[in-house]
Amino acid sequence: MSFKNQSVFTATFTNTSFSITAAMGFSMVSINLESGSATILGTTSVPGVSNSAANLNVGQPILLTADSGYTLSGITITATTGVYEVIAK
């Protein structure tokens, strides 16, 4: 019998940006704004709709997941005056 392992990434960021790329191989990302303000921006475009950053709210984490076999990419979290945690696998 063999077991499969999957590592988890955890980090806390203060007043900075963090970009998620396909090379990171994340299929799930949780982002929690602890204090201040921060935004999240995806790079995928939708015809006829302008892409804009969404505000994160303190104490209301968001969870992003990819379909089976895919990874998340093109996501940037930016906090100029905030602290946020990222947990990903």
N, C-alpha and C positions, 0 to 999 in steps of 0.2 A: 504494500500500500504506500502510495506517495502522496504528499501534501503539496498544494500549490501555495505560494506566498505572494503577497502583494504589499509593497511598501506604501507608507503614508507620508506626505509632505506636510509640515506645519511651520508657520512663520507669522510673526507679528510685524507689521510695517507702521512707521510713524512718518507722517508728512512726506510721503513719496509715492511713486507709481510702481505697479507690478503688472507685467504683461504675461499672459498665458499663451504659449505657442504650441503648435502640434508636436514639436520636438520633445516637449516635456512629457507627453504621453498620458496626460490626465484624462480620466473618463468621468470624474466627479470632483466638483469644487464647491466648498462651502465658504462664504464670505460673510463675516460679521463685523459691523462697524461698532467699535467700543465707545468712541467719543469723537467729537468734532463733526466734520463733514467729509464726504467722499462720493465719488461717482463711479459708475461702471459703464463701459462703452464697448460694444461689439463692432466688428468690422464688416459683417455680412450686410449686403445691400438688398433692399426690396424695391422693385420697380415702383416709382411714383410716391415713395415715402422717404422723407429725409431721415438720415441716421443721426441720433443725438444721444448724449449721455443721460443715464438715469441716475437719480439720487439714491444713495443708500440711507437708511434710517437707523439710528442708534438702537441696538437691542433687537433688530428684526433681521436675522440672517437670511441670506438667499442661498439656494442650492441649485447648481447647474449640473446637469448630467448629459452625457452623450449616449446615443443609441449604441447597442451592443456592437463591438468591433470598431468603433470610431473613437476619436479623441477630440477634446475641446481645443479650440484655437481662436485667435483673433479677439481676445478679451483683454481689456486694460482697466484696472482699478486705479483711480487717482485720488489721493488725499493731500491737499495742500495744508490743511489744518486738522488732521484727524489721525486716529489710530484704528487699524483694522486687522483682523486675523484671517488667515487663509489656511484651510485644511483641504488637502487634495489627495486623490489616489488615481 
